[in-house]
């Protein structure tokens, strides 16, 4: 069993799609544990999570309708340490997991993930493709290695936060 399990269940509002676990995340068994990673602060800042979660609390994210899954469950210091053909080989399994979970929104944490899964480059933001009926959104990676994208990252997380809030409102208005 991998040291970093998928955090998926049916009907989540948002599933965050990662590339593969970093070494620190793999060793500690939690997503985005690097203290310089912007994932949890951005999720909270833009209202995607109701409070600032710590990495060791990632298992609680499904309770606020957020899931996590990686394209590949093989740890590395950098995703570029793994040949892209290995990621491509995992595409169908990933898509099957997402289709089974039926989230309302799927968000790729990085454009490289999108390019691997769909075989082409993209602009950040909402994409034309859907996975299992869910819209696919791409944000610049929250990795500290991607610091040149700060303004785009903020803008994308703000828009993603609005999408998540609309989905939550739709869900509650149907009750």
C-alpha positions as CSV (number, residue, x, y, z in Angstrom):
1,X,0.0,0.0,0.0
2,X,1.4,3.5,-0.9
3,X,2.4,5.7,2.0
4,X,0.1,8.4,0.5
5,X,-3.4,7.1,-0.1
6,X,-6.0,8.7,-2.4
7,X,-8.5,10.8,-0.5
8,X,-11.5,10.1,-2.7
9,X,-15.2,9.4,-2.0
10,X,-18.3,9.8,-4.2
11,X,-19.8,13.2,-4.7
12,X,-17.0,15.5,-3.5
13,X,-17.3,19.2,-4.5
14,X,-13.6,19.4,-5.5
15,X,-10.8,16.9,-6.2
16,X,-7.3,18.2,-6.4
17,X,-5.1,16.4,-8.8
18,X,-1.4,16.2,-8.1
19,X,1.4,14.8,-10.2
20,X,3.2,12.5,-7.8
21,X,4.2,12.7,-4.1
22,X,7.3,14.6,-3.2
23,X,9.8,12.7,-0.9
24,X,8.7,14.6,2.2
25,X,5.0,13.9,1.5
26,X,5.7,10.3,0.9
27,X,7.8,9.9,4.0
28,X,5.2,11.6,6.2
29,X,2.2,10.1,4.5
30,X,0.4,13.4,3.9
31,X,-0.1,15.7,0.9
32,X,1.9,18.9,0.4
33,X,4.0,18.7,3.6
34,X,6.8,20.9,2.4
35,X,6.4,24.0,4.6
36,X,7.2,26.2,1.6
37,X,4.3,24.8,-0.5
38,X,1.4,27.2,-0.9
39,X,-1.4,24.6,-1.3
40,X,-3.1,24.9,2.1
41,X,-2.7,28.7,2.6
42,X,-4.2,29.3,-0.9
43,X,-7.1,26.8,-0.3
44,X,-8.0,28.7,2.8
45,X,-7.3,32.3,1.5
46,X,-9.8,31.8,-1.3
47,X,-12.5,30.1,0.7
48,X,-12.1,26.6,-0.7
49,X,-11.5,25.3,2.8
50,X,-13.3,26.8,5.9
51,X,-10.1,27.0,7.8
52,X,-6.4,26.6,7.3
53,X,-5.6,22.9,7.3
54,X,-2.2,21.6,8.3
55,X,-0.7,18.9,6.0
56,X,-1.3,16.2,8.7
57,X,-5.0,17.1,8.6
58,X,-5.3,16.2,4.9
59,X,-7.4,13.1,5.8
60,X,-10.1,15.5,7.1
61,X,-10.5,17.2,3.7
62,X,-13.2,14.9,2.4
63,X,-15.3,16.0,5.4
64,X,-15.4,19.5,3.8
65,X,-16.0,17.9,0.4
66,X,-12.4,18.0,-1.0
67,X,-10.5,15.1,-2.3
68,X,-6.9,14.5,-3.3
69,X,-5.4,12.1,-5.8
70,X,-2.1,11.9,-7.7
71,X,-1.5,10.8,-11.3
72,X,1.3,8.5,-10.0
73,X,2.0,7.1,-6.5
74,X,5.7,7.0,-7.0
75,X,7.7,9.5,-4.9
76,X,10.4,11.7,-6.3
77,X,12.3,14.9,-5.5
78,X,11.0,16.4,-8.7
79,X,8.3,15.1,-11.1
80,X,10.9,15.5,-13.9
81,X,12.8,12.6,-12.3
82,X,10.2,10.2,-13.6
83,X,9.9,9.6,-17.4
84,X,6.7,11.1,-18.8
85,X,5.7,7.8,-20.3
86,X,5.3,6.5,-16.7
87,X,2.7,9.2,-16.0
88,X,1.0,8.6,-19.4
89,X,0.7,4.9,-18.5
90,X,-1.3,5.9,-15.3
91,X,-3.8,8.1,-17.2
92,X,-6.6,5.5,-17.6
93,X,-6.4,4.4,-14.0
94,X,-6.6,8.1,-12.8
95,X,-9.5,8.9,-15.1
96,X,-11.4,5.8,-13.9
97,X,-10.9,6.8,-10.2
98,X,-12.2,10.3,-11.0
99,X,-15.2,9.0,-12.9
100,X,-16.1,6.6,-10.1
101,X,-15.8,9.4,-7.5
102,X,-18.0,11.8,-9.6
103,X,-16.7,15.1,-8.1
104,X,-18.3,18.4,-9.1
105,X,-15.0,20.0,-10.1
106,X,-11.5,18.5,-10.8
107,X,-8.5,20.8,-10.4
108,X,-5.1,20.0,-11.8
109,X,-2.4,21.4,-9.5
110,X,-0.1,22.3,-12.4
111,X,-0.3,22.6,-16.1
112,X,2.2,19.7,-16.6
113,X,-0.3,17.3,-15.2
114,X,-2.9,18.5,-17.7
115,X,-0.4,18.1,-20.6
116,X,0.3,14.5,-19.5
117,X,-3.3,13.5,-19.1
118,X,-4.6,15.2,-22.3
119,X,-1.5,15.3,-24.4
120,X,-1.4,19.0,-25.1
121,X,-0.5,22.3,-23.4
122,X,-3.1,24.6,-21.8
123,X,-3.7,28.0,-20.4
124,X,-4.5,28.2,-16.7
125,X,-8.1,28.3,-15.7
126,X,-11.2,26.4,-16.9
127,X,-10.6,23.9,-19.7
128,X,-12.9,22.5,-22.4
129,X,-12.4,18.9,-21.3
130,X,-14.4,17.3,-18.6
131,X,-13.6,14.2,-16.5
132,X,-16.7,12.1,-15.7
133,X,-18.9,15.1,-16.3
134,X,-16.9,17.4,-14.0
135,X,-15.3,20.6,-15.3
136,X,-11.5,20.6,-15.3
137,X,-9.7,23.6,-14.0
138,X,-5.9,24.1,-14.0
139,X,-4.0,26.2,-11.5
140,X,-0.2,26.9,-11.5
141,X,1.5,24.4,-9.3
142,X,1.7,25.3,-5.7
143,X,5.2,23.9,-5.4
144,X,7.8,26.3,-4.1
145,X,9.8,25.4,-7.3
146,X,7.1,27.3,-9.3
147,X,7.6,30.7,-7.6
148,X,7.6,32.6,-10.9
149,X,3.8,32.2,-11.2
150,X,2.7,33.9,-8.1
151,X,0.2,36.4,-9.6
152,X,-1.3,33.8,-11.9
153,X,-1.6,31.4,-9.0
154,X,-3.4,33.9,-6.9
155,X,-5.8,34.7,-9.7
156,X,-6.5,31.1,-10.5
157,X,-7.2,30.1,-6.9
158,X,-9.5,33.1,-6.5
159,X,-11.5,31.9,-9.5
160,X,-11.4,28.3,-8.3
161,X,-12.7,29.5,-5.0
162,X,-15.7,31.1,-6.7
163,X,-16.4,28.0,-8.6
164,X,-16.4,25.9,-5.5
165,X,-18.6,28.4,-3.6
166,X,-21.2,28.2,-6.5
167,X,-21.2,24.4,-6.4
168,X,-21.7,24.5,-2.6
169,X,-24.6,26.9,-3.0
170,X,-26.2,24.8,-5.7
171,X,-26.0,21.7,-3.4
172,X,-27.6,23.5,-0.5
173,X,-30.3,25.1,-2.7
174,X,-31.5,21.7,-3.8
175,X,-32.2,20.6,-0.2
